[in-house]
Each structure stands twice: as C-alpha cells, then as structure tokens.
Amino acid sequence: MSLKFKCLFLVVFALNFSFSQENDAVLLTVDDEPIMASEFIRVYNKNLDLVQDESQKDIDGYLKLFTEYQLKLKEAKRLNLDEDVSYQREFSRYKKQLIKNYISDNEATDALVREAYNRSNIDLNASHILVRLEATAKDTINAYNEVLALRNRALKEGYEKVKAEMHNGKTIFLEDLGSFSAFKMVYDFETAAYNTKVGEISMPFRTQFGYHVVKINDRKPSKGTLTAEHIMVNFNPKDSLLDPEARINTIYKKLNQGESFESLAKQFSEDKSSAQNGGKLSPFKSGQLSSAEFEAAAFGLKNDGDVTKPFKSAYGWHIVKRLQLEEVAPFEELKASFESKVKRDSRSKLINEAMIAKLKNQYEITYNDKSKAYFVSLLNKDFYNRSWAVPKDFKGEETLFTINDTVFTYGDFAQHLETVQRIYNARNIDFAIIIDKEFDSFFEKSILKYREDNLEVENKEYANILKEYRDGLLLFDLMEKEVWNKASKDSIGLETFYNNNKSNYQWKDRVDVLIASSADQSQMKKIRKLMKKGKSEEVISEKLNTEDKQNVIFTKGTYSTDDSILPSGFKPKTGVSDVYENHEAFHVINVLNILPAGQKTLEEAKGNVISDYQTEIEENWINDLYERFKIDVNQATLNAIKAEIGN
C-alpha cells in the first residue's frame, strides 16, 4: 500500500468516525445558517428508495434536492409563514397526535394489542346482571352481596326466571347483550367475559357502572377474511342508455345463462378499480367495508363460487361472487390498526399506568410529605358547591413535588383543585379521599406533561419526525402561496403559457360508438344485420332478448381508439363493423362519428396546462431563491459523505 493511499485511507476513516460519533460536521450553509452532515445523511438514507430518478440517488444529485429544500425553508421563514395562526394550530394538532405514540409504555401496549387480536377472532354471546353503583362509592359491600345473591339465584332457578322478576332498568339490570368481541364492551367487562366458559356465570366484578356478573351463552370463531369479486352498476352511470336496476338484472341473466363472471365484470362493471381484474376485490373482514349491505350479502354466501342475486347498497347495484374465506388474518397485518384501537380504548389507562411507573424510575422525584395534610385542612363545605378558593395566607410558593429540576408548587395544585371541584358538586365526599385522588391525578398529568415538554431532547426519533412535519407543513403553505395558487389563479399567464406550448396538448384519435355485445357468437349475424338496417338498440333488444335469456347488451360512449373497451384489432371506420372478439365475448361496433387527433382548447386541456405552468413557475422561483440566498458547500465534508455512503 502506497504512503499516499495510506494517508487517504486514514483521512476517510477519521471523517467517517467523526460522522458516526459526533455528527456535527457542517455540510452547507444557507445565508450563514449551518446545515449538518448528519441531517443530510439521515434524510438521504430515509428517502433513497422513494427517489425514482436514478440521477438523484447520486450524492451530488440528491444534494441539489436537499439544497433547494433548505432554500424553500429559508424563504418560508423570511415570509414569517411559521408565525401564521393556522400553521401553528395545524402543527400543534399534529404534535399532540404524534406524541401519543411516545408517551405510552410499548411493552404494555404490545401485550394488550396481542390480547385484543386474539379476542377479536372469537365472538361471544352473553347476558349479564348489573347492580348499579356510583364510580366513587366507598361502601360497596351491599352492591357486591346483592349481585352475588342474584347470581346464585340464576344458577339455581335459571337466568330467564330471575330476569323476569328482578330487572327494573334503574338499579338492577338483567340484559341479553347479543354477540360481541374485542372493543365492544368496557375492558373490565370484556376481560371477565373472555375468562368465563360457555354456560357459566362469572363471579362478581366491578366496572364504572357498578357490580356485574356475566353469563356466556355461546363462543365461536369470527367470520374471517373474505376474498370476493363483484360487478357494480352506479346509480348515475356515464352511459345515458342505462337504467341501473335493469342493467344489473340484465347482467345477472347473462350469468345464469352460463357466461363468465370475470368476463362480464371486465365488460360491464363500473367499479373500474376492480373491473380490469374480473371484479376481484382485496380481501376484507367483517366491519372493514363501509357498506353493511355489501358485507351481509358477501358473508352470507355459503360456499366458494356461490353468487348473490342483484342487491342495492349506498353506492349502486352489485352482484358478488365468493372466491375464498380465510378464518384468521395474520397478526402482523392487523397490528397497527389494533394498536390504534387499544390507545383509544379504556385499555389506555393500563398503558398510562405502566408509563408512569417507568417515568418514576427514570426521573429524580421528591415529594413534600406535609402537602396532603395541609390541603385537607384547607378544604371546606364550599368545595361541594363549587365556590371554594384558597385563603389569603395560602402558601402558594411552597414545593409540592419536583421532577428532576422542575418544581411544582402548592399554587399549581390549588389551581387543579379549583378546576375539579365541579366534579364533586353536592357529593359530600371525605376531604382526605378527595385530596388523595386529586393528588395522584395531578401528579400523573404533571409527569406526563414533563415528558412531553422534554421529549424532543430525550428522544431523537421523535425529534426527527416532528421536524419533518414542521418543515413539511411550512413548505406546503409556501408552495401553495408561491406556486400552486399563482398557476391556478393567473388566467392571463395561464393563457400565455398555453399559447406558447399548444403542441403539448393534443387529442388522440377518438370514436363515438354504439357497441352491441353477446357471448353467443351465433347471435352476432342477426345483431349486425339489424344494426346495418338502422334499427335502434331498443328494437334490437326487444327482438333478441327474452325473459329467460339475455342475448345482447349495448354500451354507448366516446372513446380513444386505444381504449381497452375496444378490441385490439379495431380499425375506426364510420358505420357498422365486422364481428370482433374481446374479453371472452363478441361485439359489433357502430361507429357514429370519428373524431380525429387535433388541438385541445385551453378549457379541454386546463388540468394539464395548470400542472405544467406550475412546474415552470416553480423552476423560475427556485432560480430566484438561489439568487436571494448565499449557498456555501463544505467540499471536504461532502467528499467524506460520499466516502461514507459509498457513492
């Protein structure tokens, strides 16, 4: 190894070590504001797979994108867009949502998600007995004994007999709950239900409603995941000839004649996202779709290959064919959605408790042992009618507790008590119980708020995600102001741009056609002959279709000559065509008019013109930003980045 090569190797190694250990080398400055190499590397690695232009995967190519991104941020701040009220409100909303993922206990969350998934695959049918009780009630023995006595009666005399005698709908409830699975009941009730065997009645347990026992009537697997295909006709079809209900019944008749479901879906289904695949839908579970009618019909099919009769949903008319029913979807596919549900459910309280326990160990916390007794002495009967206030000699600056170096005072806790006293209006609860409960509540809120306030320092991943959203939201507002709105609202500039670029906006060859389709090739000569005689679609349909058999179906519209609805070998010529085969059926096409390729008007091409005009505006604007702000690239740092990434 040459001395020169050895020296180069040592320099590169030292720079790599610097990035990995210190992450503080300056890559570029924008008007003397430094941008660090570590930030560039992080963003480059994160977005590498999203960049479609191969040239931008090159460090120099991506540096151009990165620099323009920084220029836009600089411009947004120059225009004070980060001080806009709507921007700050939207960013605050996102921050509150994001932070929920970082202030909960992951281990506790994972356990609850797995439990919920397992339960969601089992449907319970249950009844219960409830003796109502206030959530804050201290004396609960009578309610417990009452529900226990009702349980014993139900075991001896039968649930229905006790229900008929004892249910009053006020203090005592005996109710049939029907079927449910995870997330349909409060968590404590759900847990008791899933821990009880079929035919048994649980021991009493408490929820916020009172004391219950639950009787499990049945337990069975959930409906599973269904793969199906469908044919759909919209309520407002593009084809002016169509009556939607008549159209779906016509298609159903052709199915009963033995024609292929997939072929008919390709020809006539107006759900374009599935039609090209023969009507096949992505697999779905009960409750996943937004149409109860569709799910009921689909899951009501007993066997693979079964087909529904035509039915109506909020979206149109459907025919559904069952392809496959899978019992259980894999956990990993549903994990994210279940985690979201767990965090919105009463289970979140358990996650909260686990997180607080961790934070107590993570932070240095001190308590004032005299504080609770002091506040008990301050409360009086005014607290029960929402008129309590701290006395004049109140020790507001006294320390209540500390979390690391942050002090929470008596005054902070007093404000909390003044806020919550409405909860205790006319309830006459012992002051010591109130102070114990509200001290715990205030401490939990305080430690979680402390975690939130310090999270950007404590958690690098959270800080990066928050920065990306903060910058992304800022750039959206900037682009809307400087590019998008200008392109759409500048009518004179838009017209000038269109006139200068007319050659880019051309119609392809199009045809205005009436298409007659049939799966029966023997019918096509009759159909073609009648069409050549000028017979209308109504006359031909009436002549060839019967109540039991659908021999012809018509479609009318204007299509580009390369549209998939037209046969691949179709040659546009005015008049009635020969018979073509396409999509496993036969077609005769009456070309009513040929619309040759030609110039689009501005109105016809407006969407594309606006998009192209935006691109031109943005390019000119970015050039102006390069002129406005001074850019300096640290070439030594850039070379080291290239060596580190291997580019």
N, C-alpha and C positions, 0 to 999 in steps of 0.2 A: 504493500500500500504506500503510495507516494506521500510525502510530507504535506503537499498541497491538499490532497484528498483527505488526509487525517484531520487537518485543521478545519476543513469544510464540514466534516462529519461532527466534530466537536461543537462547532457553532450551531449547526442544526439541532443537535441533541439538546444543547443548552436552551435554545429557544423553545423547543418542544416542552422541555421540563418547566420552563417559565410559564407557558400557557396552562399546563395541567396543574401546576401548583399555585401560581399567583393570579393568573387570569387578569392581568392588569396592563398588558401592553396596548398602547394606543394604535389603532389601525388607521383611522382617518379623523379629521376634524372638519366640522361644518360651522363656519364663522367662529372659529376658536373653541367650539364645543366638542370635547373628545368623545369618540365612539370606540369602545374597547374591542380588541381582537376576540375575546371570549364571547361577546354578544354576536359578532358576525359568525363565528364557528357554530354557535348554538342554533342560530336561525338557519344557516346553510344546511346543517345536518338534519334539522327537523323538516325542512321543505324540499329536500333533494328529490324525493320520489314524486312530488307534486309538479315539478318543473317539466313541462313537455318539450320545450325547445332544448335540444342537446347542447347548444352553444352556451346556454345559461347554467349548465351543470359545471362548466369550466369556471374556475375561481374568478377569472377576470370578467367573464360574462355575468356571473352572479353578483360580483361587486358592483357592477353598473346598476342592477336592480336594487341592491341594498342602498347604494348612494342616493338613488332617486327617491327611495322610500324615506330616507333621512331628510332629504330636501323638502319633501312634502310635509313631514312633521314640523320642520323648522318654519315653513310658511304658515301652517295652521296655527302655530303658537304666535307668530308675528301678527296674525289677524285676530288673536285673542279668542279663537273658537273654543279653547279649553275653558274659558270663563262663561260660556253660554249656559243659561239656566237649563235648557232642555238637554244639552250634552251632559251636564253634571247630574241631572236627575236620572238619565238613562244609565250612566256609568255606575251611579250609586245602586240602582236596581240590580244590575248585573253583579256587582261586588257582593251584595247581600246574598244573592243566589249562589255564587261561586263559593263563598266562604263556608257554606253549609257542608261542603264536601271535605273540609279541612278541620272542622271543629267537632268532629264526631270520632268515636272510637272504632277503628276499622275492624279490629278483631271481633268486637261485639256485633258490629254491623254484619260481617260475613256470616257469623253463626245464625243471626236472625234471618238473613236472606236465604240461607240454605234451608232452614226450618220452614219458612214461608213457601219456598218452592216445593218442598216435599208435601206440605199440606195442600197446596193448590192442585195437586194431582189426585186428591181424594175429596169427593163430595159427601158431606154429611147431611142427614135428615134428622132434625132434632126438635124436641119440645123442652120447655123449661118452666120452673116455678121461681117466682121472684117475690120477695118481701121487701118493699121499698124502704130506703134508709138514706138520710142525708149524708153526703160525702164527708162532712166534717163531724158527724156524730161521734161522740166519745163512748157513750154507753151503747154497745151493740149486742149484748148478750141476749136480750129479748128477741131481737130480729133473727139472730142465729138459731135460737131454740125453736122459733116459730117455723122457719123454713125446714129445719130438721124434722119437726113433727109432721109437716106436710109431706116430706119425702117418705117417711115411714108409712104414712097412710097410703101414699101412691104405690108403694111396694106391696102392701097387703091388699088394698081394695081395688087397685087399678088407677092409672093416671086419669082416664076419662071421667071416672066417677068423682074423683076429688076435684077435678077441673069444673065439673058442672055445679058442685056445691060451693066451692071456695073462691073462684075467680070473681073479683069485684071491679077490676080495671082501675083501681085507685091506689090501694095499699098492697093488694095481693094480686099477682098476675100468674095465670097458668095458660101458656100460649103455645101453639104449634108454629114453629119457625120456618118450616119448609127446608129446602136444600140450601146449603152454603158451603164455602170453602174459605181459604185464607183471605183476610182483609174485609170480610163481610160483617164481622162482629168485633166488638172491642177485644183487645188482645187477651185480657184475663179470661174472658168468656170463651174465646176461641181455644185457648190452651186447655181449659178444663174439658171442653167438648172433645178435642182430639185425644185427650188422655182417658176418655171413657169408652168402654166397649159397647157394642151394639146390644140393646135390650137392657142395659144397666142404667142406673141413675147415680150421678156423681154425689160425693159429699158436698156440703155447703161451701161456697166460696164467695168472695166479695168483689164487686166492681163499684164504680162510682154511683150506680143506681141502687145498690143495696145487696142483699144476700140472695144467691141463686142456688138451685141445683139444676142440672141439665140431664135430660133423658135422650139417649141416642137411639133413634128408630131404624136407621139404615146407614151404611157406609159403602161407597162404591167408587171405582176409578172415575176420573173425569172423562169428558168426551174425546179428548185427544186432539191431534192436529190433522186437519183435512186438506188433501190436495184435490182440486176440482177444476173443471173448465166450464165456461158458460158462454152463452150467446145473449147479447143485450141489444135492445132497441130503445133509444132515447125517447122521452116524451115529446121532444121537439127536434125531430130528425132533420138533417140537411136536405134529404130527398123530399121534394114537395108532394110526391105521389103517395107518401106513406100515411096510413092510419096505424099508429104504433101497436095497438092491440091486435088489429087484423094482421099486421106484418108478423108478429111473434107467433100467432096461431098458424099462419101460412108456413113458417119455418118449421114449427112443431109437426105439422102434417107431413112435410118432406122427411123429417126424422123418422116418423112412423112408417114411411114408405121404404126405409132401409138406407137412406142416404147418410153419408159420413158426418158425424157431429163436427169433427175438426174442419172438414171441407166447408160446411155451412157457416161455421164461425168465421173462417177466412173470408168468405164471400159477403156475409150479411151482418156480422156483429158490429155494433157501433162503439164497442169498447176497444178502441184502436190499440191500446197498450197490450191487450191480450189476443186480439183477433189474428195477428200475424203468426202467433204460436198455436193456432187452432183453438183459441179461447182459454188456454191454460192459465190459471192464477197461481200466485205464490202461495205456499202452504199457510194455513191460518188456524188459530184456536178459537173456541167459542169466546165471544167477548172482544175479539180483536177487530172485527169489521164494524163499520158504522151503520150497518143495516141489520136489524134484528130479523126482518122478514127473510133476508137472504140467508142468514145463518140458520134459521129454523128450517128452511127448505133444504139447505145443503146437508146439515147434520141429520135431517130426517130420512135421508136415503140409507137403505139398509145394507146394500152390497156395492162393491166396486163395479162400475159400469152402469149402475142404475141412473135414470134420468128423470128429472122432475117434469111435471106439467108446467106450462107457462104461468108465471106468477109476477105480481107487481111489487116493486119496492119504491122508496122515495126517489130513486134515480132513473127508473124506467121499468121495462118488461124484461124478464130473464127466463132462460132455460138453463138448468145446471146439471152437469154430469159428474158423478163421483168417480174419482180415479183411485185414491188411496186414503186410508185413515190410519194415522200413526198414533199409538197410545200416548206417548210422552215425548215432549220436545226436550232436547239436551239442556242441561242446567246452564251451560255457558252461553247459550243463545238467549236465555231469558234473564240472566243475572243482572244486567244493567237496569232493566225495567222493574225487576223485583226490588232492587236496591232503592230506586226512586220511591216505590210504594212504601217500603219499610220506613223511610225517613219522613214520610207524610203521615204515617200511622201512629197509633198510641205506643207502638214499639219504640218510637224515637225517644221516649222517656228513659228506657233502659240504656239506649246508646248514650244519652246525655249523662246519665249517672256514671257510666263506665268512663266517659271522657273526663268528667270532673275528678274522679278518683285518680286518674293518671296525672292530671294537672296539679293536683295537691302534692304528688310526689315530685313533679318536675320543678315547681316553683318553691321559693322560700316564703313561707306564710307564718305570720304571727297574729295572735288574737288578743284582744283586751278582755280578760276574764270577768271584769266588772260590768261590762257593757249591757248584758241582758238584764241583770237585776236593775240597773239604772233605768232602762226603758220601761220595764214593768212598772216601776214606781211613777213614771210619767203619764201612763195611760189612765184615763178616767171614763166616766159614762158618756162623755161627748163623742168618744170613738165609735159608739154604737149608733149614733145619729149623724155621722159624717161631718162633725163640726170640731173635731179635735185639732189642736195646734200646739206647737212647742211653747213652753213657758218662757218668760223674759230672761231668766237666768240659765237658759239651756246651754250646755257645754258643747256647742256645735263643732269646735275645732279639735275636740278630743279624738284620739285614734280609735277606730272600731276594729280594724284589722289592716294588715299590709300584705301585698303580693309583690315580692321582690322589693323594689324601691318605691312602689306606688302606694300611697296612703289613702285609705277610705275612712271617712270621718263619721262621727255621730250625726253631723248635719246631712251627710249623704243618706244615711239610713232613715233619718227623720223624714226626708222628702219621700222616700219609698213608703213609709207608714202612712203619710198623709194621702198618698195616691191610692193605696189599697184599702183604706178604711171603708170605702163604699161596699167592698165585698162583705163586710161584717155588719152592715146596716141592720139594726134590730135583731141581732143574733145572740147577743149576750154570752159570748164565749169567754172562758177564763183568759185573763190577760197574759199569763205565763205561756199558755198554749199558743196564743197569737204571736207573741214575740219569738218563741222557738221556731214556729213555722215560717214567719216572715224573715227572720234572720237567715235561715237556710236558703230561702228563695232569693234574698238579696245577695248572699254570698255566691250562689250559683250564677246569677246574672253577672255579677262583678267579675268573677274569674273567667267566664266565657267572653265577656267584653274585653278583658285584658288580653286574652288570647287573640281575639280579632284584631285589636289595635296593634299588636306586635307581630302579627303573622307574617308580614312581608319581610321582616328581619329574621324570623325563626325558620321560615320555610321557603327555600329558593324556588321550588317548583311553582308554588302559589304566586310568588312574586313575578315570575316569568309570564305565567298565564294572564295575570292581572295587567301587566304591562302590555302584552299583545292586544288585549281587548281595549285597553285605554287608548293605545295608539291607533288600533283599527277603527274604533268608533270616531276618533278625531279625523282620520283620513276619509272616512265615509262622508262626514259633514263637509270636509274640504272639497272632495271630488264633486259632491252634489252642487256646491256653490260655484266652483270654478269651471266645471266641465259639463256635467250632465244637464243641469238646468239651462246653461247657456246654449247647448246644442238644441234642446227641445223648444226653447222659447225665442231663439233668434231666427225669426221667419225669413228675414232678408238674407242673412248669412247662409241659412239652410238652402234657400233657393239658388243662391250664387254657387254654392258647393255642388248642388245637383247639376246645374247647367255646365259646370266645368268638368263633371265626371259622368255625363249621361251614358257613356258606353258601358259603364259598370252595371247598369240597371235595365236588363232586357228580359222580356218574356221568352220562355221556351215555346215550342210548338204545342198548341192545345187543341182539344176537340170537345165539342158539345155533343153528347151521345145519349141514346136510349139503348140499354143493354137488356136483352132477354136471356135468362139463364135457366138451364134444366139439367138434371142429372141423367135424363133419359135421351140418349142420342137419337132414338127413333122419332122423337117429337120435333126435332130441330128443323126438319124439312118443312113441316106444316107451319111452324112458327115463322121461319124465314119467308115462306110463300105469302103468309098473311101480312107480314111486315112490308114486303115489297108491294103489296096491293094497297098499302097506306092505311091498314086497319090500326085502330088505336090500341093501346095497351089494355084498356078496359074491355074492349071487344074480344081481343085475343085471350085474355084471362078467363072471361066468361065462357068462351068456346072450348078451351082446352082443360080448364081446371074443374074438378068436381068436388063434392062434399068430402069424398074419401081420398082423393088424390090431387096433389099439387104438381102439375106438370110444367108450369112456367112461373117465373117471378121476375119482375122488372126493376131496374135501377136507372136513375136519370141524373146527369150532372155534367159539369165541365171539368176535364182532367188533363193534366200534362200527358204527352204521348208516352212518357216513360213511367207513368203511374202503375203501381202493381195491380190495380183493379183491371187493367187492360192486358190482354195476352201478350207474351213476349214477342211474338212474331207479327203483331198487329201493324198494318200499314194504313194510315189515315187516308180515307177517300170518301167523299160525300156519297151518302146512300147506304143501302143495306149490305152488310159484309157477308162473306162466306161464314161457315161454322168454324169457331175456334174452340180448342180445348184448353182449359185453365182452371187451376185449383180443383181438380178432380170433377169438373163439370163441363158442360158445353154451353157456348154463348154465341148469339148473333148480335151484331152491333150496328145500330142505325146511326150513322154519323150525320147529325143535323147541321153541323157547321164546323169548319176548320178555321181555327184562329192561329195564324202563322206567328212565328217569332217576331218580336218587334220591341220598340221602345216603351218602357213603362213611364207613365206620368209620375210626377213628384208624389201625388197622393197615393198612387198604387205602390210606389217603392219607399214610402216615407219611413217605415221602420228601419230598413237597411241604410237609408240615407242618413238618418239621425245617428245610427251606430257608427258609420264611417266618419261623419262630421265630428263626433265626439273624439274619435281617435286622432283626427287632425288637430283639434283644439288642444288635446292633452299633449301631443308632441310639441307644439309651439309653446305651450305653457311651461313644460319641463325645461325647454331651452332657455326660457326667461329665468327660471329658478337657478339654473347654472350660472347665469349672468349676475343674479342678485346676491347669491351666497358664495363665499370663498370656500373651495374644497381643497384640502391637503391630504394626500395619501402617504402614509409611512411605508415606503417601499421595502425597508428591511423587515418590518412586521408582516407585510404581505407575502414576501418571499418565504418567511418562516411558516406562515399559514399553509402555503402551497406544499411545503415540505411535510408538514404535519398531516395534511389530508391526503397527500399522495397525488396531487393534481398539478 
